[in-house]
Amino acid sequence: MFPDYDLKMKGFDYEALRLKGLPTPEIIFENYNDDILGSEFYVMRCIDGEAPSDNPPHHMDPEGMMGKAGS
């Protein structure tokens, strides 16, 4: 669903939303190199709330979804 994912831009988006008062976790550490975990990442504070489900799983291709449904 998202072939190109700009993690740094998402971090900026989250911070902008948080600074406007929306309930968004604060980013407390960020690394936009692959030197620590082999990929970019950031760490966010935990906040109360519920995460939306990933149903249907949008990251799967249609054939993969149908293959799982038929299993």
N, CA, C and O atoms as a GROMACS GRO file, in nm:
protein
  284
    1MET      N    1   0.082  -0.118   0.000
    1MET     CA    2   0.000   0.000   0.000
    1MET      C    3   0.088   0.126   0.000
    1MET      O    4   0.051   0.226  -0.061
    2PHE      N    5   0.201   0.122   0.067
    2PHE     CA    6   0.293   0.236   0.071
    2PHE      C    7   0.429   0.191   0.018
    2PHE      O    8   0.515   0.153   0.097
    3PRO      N    9   0.449   0.195  -0.115
    3PRO     CA   10   0.576   0.146  -0.168
    3PRO      C   11   0.697   0.228  -0.122
    3PRO      O   12   0.805   0.172  -0.103
    4ASP      N   13   0.680   0.358  -0.105
    4ASP     CA   14   0.787   0.444  -0.055
    4ASP      C   15   0.741   0.503   0.077
    4ASP      O   16   0.638   0.571   0.083
    5TYR      N   17   0.816   0.479   0.182
    5TYR     CA   18   0.777   0.524   0.316
    5TYR      C   19   0.887   0.614   0.369
    5TYR      O   20   0.999   0.569   0.392
    6ASP      N   21   0.855   0.741   0.389
    6ASP     CA   22   0.952   0.840   0.437
    6ASP      C   23   0.937   0.851   0.589
    6ASP      O   24   0.854   0.927   0.638
    7LEU      N   25   1.017   0.776   0.662
    7LEU     CA   26   1.006   0.771   0.807
    7LEU      C   27   1.036   0.906   0.871
    7LEU      O   28   0.970   0.945   0.968
    8LYS      N   29   1.133   0.978   0.818
    8LYS     CA   30   1.167   1.109   0.873
    8LYS      C   31   1.048   1.205   0.859
    8LYS      O   32   1.017   1.279   0.952
    9MET      N   33   0.980   1.203   0.744
    9MET     CA   34   0.863   1.288   0.723
    9MET      C   35   0.751   1.249   0.818
    9MET      O   36   0.682   1.336   0.872
   10LYS      N   37   0.731   1.119   0.840
   10LYS     CA   38   0.629   1.074   0.936
   10LYS      C   39   0.662   1.124   1.076
   10LYS      O   40   0.572   1.163   1.150
   11GLY      N   41   0.789   1.123   1.112
   11GLY     CA   42   0.830   1.176   1.242
   11GLY      C   43   0.794   1.324   1.255
   11GLY      O   44   0.745   1.367   1.359
   12PHE      N   45   0.820   1.401   1.148
   12PHE     CA   46   0.783   1.543   1.149
   12PHE      C   47   0.632   1.559   1.162
   12PHE      O   48   0.584   1.646   1.234
   13ASP      N   49   0.556   1.474   1.090
   13ASP     CA   50   0.410   1.480   1.098
   13ASP      C   51   0.360   1.453   1.239
   13ASP      O   52   0.276   1.526   1.292
   14TYR      N   53   0.413   1.346   1.302
   14TYR     CA   54   0.372   1.313   1.438
   14TYR      C   55   0.400   1.428   1.535
   14TYR      O   56   0.317   1.462   1.618
   15GLU      N   57   0.519   1.487   1.522
   15GLU     CA   58   0.555   1.597   1.612
   15GLU      C   59   0.465   1.718   1.589
   15GLU      O   60   0.424   1.783   1.686
   16ALA      N   61   0.433   1.749   1.464
   16ALA     CA   62   0.345   1.862   1.434
   16ALA      C   63   0.206   1.839   1.495
   16ALA      O   64   0.148   1.931   1.552
   17LEU      N   65   0.154   1.718   1.482
   17LEU     CA   66   0.023   1.686   1.541
   17LEU      C   67   0.028   1.696   1.693
   17LEU      O   68  -0.064   1.750   1.755
   18ARG      N   69   0.134   1.645   1.752
   18ARG     CA   70   0.148   1.648   1.898
   18ARG      C   71   0.155   1.792   1.948
   18ARG      O   72   0.092   1.827   2.048
   19LEU      N   73   0.232   1.876   1.879
   19LEU     CA   74   0.247   2.015   1.920
   19LEU      C   75   0.119   2.096   1.902
   19LEU      O   76   0.102   2.200   1.965
   20LYS      N   77   0.027   2.048   1.818
   20LYS     CA   78  -0.104   2.111   1.802
   20LYS      C   79  -0.204   2.062   1.906
   20LYS      O   80  -0.319   2.108   1.908
   21GLY      N   81  -0.161   1.969   1.993
   21GLY     CA   82  -0.248   1.922   2.100
   21GLY      C   83  -0.319   1.791   2.074
   21GLY      O   84  -0.397   1.746   2.158
   22LEU      N   85  -0.294   1.727   1.960
   22LEU     CA   86  -0.356   1.598   1.934
   22LEU      C   87  -0.283   1.490   2.014
   22LEU      O   88  -0.162   1.499   2.034
   23PRO      N   89  -0.356   1.388   2.060
   23PRO     CA   90  -0.293   1.284   2.142
   23PRO      C   91  -0.201   1.195   2.059
   23PRO      O   92  -0.241   1.089   2.010
   24THR      N   93  -0.080   1.239   2.043
   24THR     CA   94   0.022   1.170   1.964
   24THR      C   95   0.145   1.151   2.050
   24THR      O   96   0.189   1.246   2.115
   25PRO      N   97   0.203   1.032   2.054
   25PRO     CA   98   0.321   1.010   2.138
   25PRO      C   99   0.439   1.097   2.097
   25PRO      O  100   0.461   1.125   1.979
   26GLU      N  101   0.514   1.140   2.196
   26GLU     CA  102   0.634   1.218   2.172
   26GLU      C  103   0.746   1.125   2.124
   26GLU      O  104   0.765   1.017   2.179
   27ILE      N  105   0.818   1.168   2.023
   27ILE     CA  106   0.935   1.093   1.976
   27ILE      C  107   1.050   1.126   2.070
   27ILE      O  108   1.088   1.242   2.084
   28ILE      N  109   1.105   1.022   2.134
   28ILE     CA  110   1.212   1.046   2.232
   28ILE      C  111   1.349   1.005   2.180
   28ILE      O  112   1.451   1.042   2.239
   29PHE      N  113   1.353   0.931   2.071
   29PHE     CA  114   1.481   0.895   2.008
   29PHE      C  115   1.455   0.866   1.862
   29PHE      O  116   1.354   0.804   1.827
   30GLU      N  117   1.544   0.912   1.777
   30GLU     CA  118   1.530   0.884   1.635
   30GLU      C  119   1.666   0.852   1.574
   30GLU      O  120   1.768   0.909   1.612
   31ASN      N  121   1.665   0.760   1.478
   31ASN     CA  122   1.786   0.723   1.407
   31ASN      C  123   1.746   0.698   1.263
   31ASN      O  124   1.677   0.600   1.233
   32TYR      N  125   1.789   0.785   1.174
   32TYR     CA  126   1.752   0.773   1.033
   32TYR      C  127   1.865   0.715   0.949
   32TYR      O  128   1.875   0.741   0.829
   33ASN      N  129   1.949   0.637   1.013
   33ASN     CA  130   2.054   0.560   0.946
   33ASN      C  131   2.024   0.413   0.970
   33ASN      O  132   1.933   0.379   1.046
   34ASP      N  133   2.099   0.327   0.908
   34ASP     CA  134   2.080   0.183   0.932
   34ASP      C  135   2.193   0.126   1.016
   34ASP      O  136   2.217   0.005   1.014
   35ASP      N  137   2.263   0.212   1.092
   35ASP     CA  138   2.382   0.167   1.165
   35ASP      C  139   2.353   0.098   1.298
   35ASP      O  140   2.443   0.034   1.353
   36ILE      N  141   2.232   0.107   1.351
   36ILE     CA  142   2.202   0.044   1.480
   36ILE      C  143   2.121  -0.085   1.460
   36ILE      O  144   2.163  -0.192   1.505
   37LEU      N  145   2.007  -0.074   1.394
   37LEU     CA  146   1.919  -0.191   1.375
   37LEU      C  147   1.916  -0.243   1.232
   37LEU      O  148   1.848  -0.341   1.202
   38GLY      N  149   1.989  -0.176   1.143
   38GLY     CA  150   1.986  -0.216   1.003
   38GLY      C  151   1.876  -0.148   0.925
   38GLY      O  152   1.855  -0.178   0.807
   39SER      N  153   1.803  -0.057   0.990
   39SER     CA  154   1.695   0.017   0.927
   39SER      C  155   1.671   0.145   1.006
   39SER      O  156   1.711   0.154   1.122
   40GLU      N  157   1.605   0.242   0.945
   40GLU     CA  158   1.567   0.363   1.018
   40GLU      C  159   1.462   0.330   1.123
   40GLU      O  160   1.385   0.236   1.107
   41PHE      N  161   1.461   0.407   1.232
   41PHE     CA  162   1.357   0.387   1.333
   41PHE      C  163   1.350   0.507   1.424
   41PHE      O  164   1.442   0.589   1.429
   42TYR      N  165   1.239   0.516   1.497
   42TYR     CA  166   1.231   0.610   1.609
   42TYR      C  167   1.157   0.542   1.722
   42TYR      O  168   1.084   0.446   1.702
   43VAL      N  169   1.178   0.595   1.843
   43VAL     CA  170   1.114   0.542   1.964
   43VAL      C  171   1.021   0.650   2.016
   43VAL      O  172   1.058   0.767   2.026
   44MET      N  173   0.898   0.610   2.048
   44MET     CA  174   0.798   0.705   2.096
   44MET      C  175   0.754   0.668   2.237
   44MET      O  176   0.757   0.552   2.276
   45ARG      N  177   0.715   0.770   2.313
   45ARG     CA  178   0.659   0.745   2.446
   45ARG      C  179   0.527   0.671   2.431
   45ARG      O  180   0.458   0.682   2.330
   46CYS      N  181   0.493   0.595   2.532
   46CYS     CA  182   0.366   0.524   2.536
   46CYS      C  183   0.258   0.621   2.584
   46CYS      O  184   0.279   0.696   2.679
   47ILE      N  185   0.142   0.619   2.519
   47ILE     CA  186   0.028   0.698   2.565
   47ILE      C  187  -0.092   0.606   2.576
   47ILE      O  188  -0.097   0.501   2.514
   48ASP      N  189  -0.190   0.648   2.656
   48ASP     CA  190  -0.314   0.571   2.669
   48ASP      C  191  -0.394   0.580   2.540
   48ASP      O  192  -0.392   0.682   2.471
   49GLY      N  193  -0.464   0.473   2.508
   49GLY     CA  194  -0.549   0.472   2.390
   49GLY      C  195  -0.549   0.336   2.325
   49GLY      O  196  -0.487   0.241   2.375
   50GLU      N  197  -0.618   0.326   2.214
   50GLU     CA  198  -0.627   0.201   2.140
   50GLU      C  199  -0.576   0.223   1.998
   50GLU      O  200  -0.611   0.323   1.934
   51ALA      N  201  -0.495   0.132   1.950
   51ALA     CA  202  -0.447   0.139   1.812
   51ALA      C  203  -0.551   0.076   1.721
   51ALA      O  204  -0.609  -0.027   1.756
   52PRO      N  205  -0.577   0.135   1.605
   52PRO     CA  206  -0.672   0.073   1.513
   52PRO      C  207  -0.617  -0.060   1.463
   52PRO      O  208  -0.496  -0.079   1.452
   53SER      N  209  -0.708  -0.151   1.433
   53SER     CA  210  -0.664  -0.282   1.385
   53SER      C  211  -0.610  -0.272   1.244
   53SER      O  212  -0.639  -0.176   1.171
   54ASP      N  213  -0.532  -0.368   1.207
   54ASP     CA  214  -0.479  -0.377   1.071
   54ASP      C  215  -0.557  -0.487   0.999
   54ASP      O  216  -0.500  -0.585   0.951
   55ASN      N  217  -0.688  -0.467   0.993
   55ASN     CA  218  -0.774  -0.567   0.934
   55ASN      C  219  -0.865  -0.498   0.834
   55ASN      O  220  -0.953  -0.423   0.878
   56PRO      N  221  -0.852  -0.516   0.706
   56PRO     CA  222  -0.766  -0.614   0.644
   56PRO      C  223  -0.620  -0.572   0.649
   56PRO      O  224  -0.589  -0.453   0.659
   57PRO      N  225  -0.530  -0.668   0.642
   57PRO     CA  226  -0.387  -0.636   0.645
   57PRO      C  227  -0.345  -0.574   0.512
   57PRO      O  228  -0.322  -0.646   0.414
   58HIS      N  229  -0.335  -0.442   0.507
   58HIS     CA  230  -0.310  -0.371   0.381
   58HIS      C  231  -0.172  -0.397   0.323
   58HIS      O  232  -0.149  -0.368   0.206
   59HIS      N  233  -0.081  -0.450   0.402
   59HIS     CA  234   0.054  -0.473   0.351
   59HIS      C  235   0.064  -0.599   0.265
   59HIS      O  236   0.166  -0.621   0.199
   60MET      N  237  -0.041  -0.681   0.264
   60MET     CA  238  -0.036  -0.805   0.186
   60MET      C  239  -0.087  -0.781   0.045
   60MET      O  240  -0.177  -0.699   0.024
   61ASP      N  241  -0.031  -0.851  -0.050
   61ASP     CA  242  -0.080  -0.842  -0.186
   61ASP      C  243  -0.212  -0.919  -0.196
   61ASP      O  244  -0.237  -1.007  -0.114
   62PRO      N  245  -0.297  -0.887  -0.295
   62PRO     CA  246  -0.427  -0.955  -0.306
   62PRO      C  247  -0.417  -1.107  -0.312
   62PRO      O  248  -0.498  -1.177  -0.252
   63GLU      N  249  -0.317  -1.159  -0.384
   63GLU     CA  250  -0.304  -1.304  -0.392
   63GLU      C  251  -0.270  -1.362  -0.255
   63GLU      O  252  -0.320  -1.468  -0.218
   64GLY      N  253  -0.186  -1.293  -0.181
   64GLY     CA  254  -0.151  -1.338  -0.047
   64GLY      C  255  -0.270  -1.336   0.046
   64GLY      O  256  -0.287  -1.426   0.129
   65MET      N  257  -0.355  -1.234   0.032
   65MET     CA  258  -0.475  -1.225   0.116
   65MET      C  259  -0.570  -1.339   0.083
   65MET      O  260  -0.626  -1.401   0.173
   66MET      N  261  -0.588  -1.365  -0.045
   66MET     CA  262  -0.680  -1.472  -0.085
   66MET      C  263  -0.623  -1.608  -0.046
   66MET      O  264  -0.697  -1.698  -0.008
   67GLY      N  265  -0.492  -1.622  -0.058
   67GLY     CA  266  -0.430  -1.747  -0.017
   67GLY      C  267  -0.451  -1.774   0.130
   67GLY      O  268  -0.477  -1.888   0.169
   68LYS      N  269  -0.439  -1.672   0.212
   68LYS     CA  270  -0.461  -1.689   0.356
   68LYS      C  271  -0.608  -1.716   0.384
   68LYS      O  272  -0.641  -1.798   0.470
   69ALA      N  273  -0.698  -1.649   0.311
   69ALA     CA  274  -0.841  -1.667   0.334
   69ALA      C  275  -0.884  -1.809   0.297
   69ALA      O  276  -0.975  -1.865   0.358
   70GLY      N  277  -0.819  -1.867   0.196
   70GLY     CA  278  -0.856  -2.001   0.152
   70GLY      C  279  -0.792  -2.112   0.233
   70GLY      O  280  -0.824  -2.229   0.213
   71SER      N  281  -0.704  -2.077   0.325
   71SER     CA  282  -0.634  -2.180   0.403
   71SER      C  283  -0.723  -2.241   0.508
   71SER      O  284  -0.679  -2.328   0.583
   0.00000   0.00000   0.00000
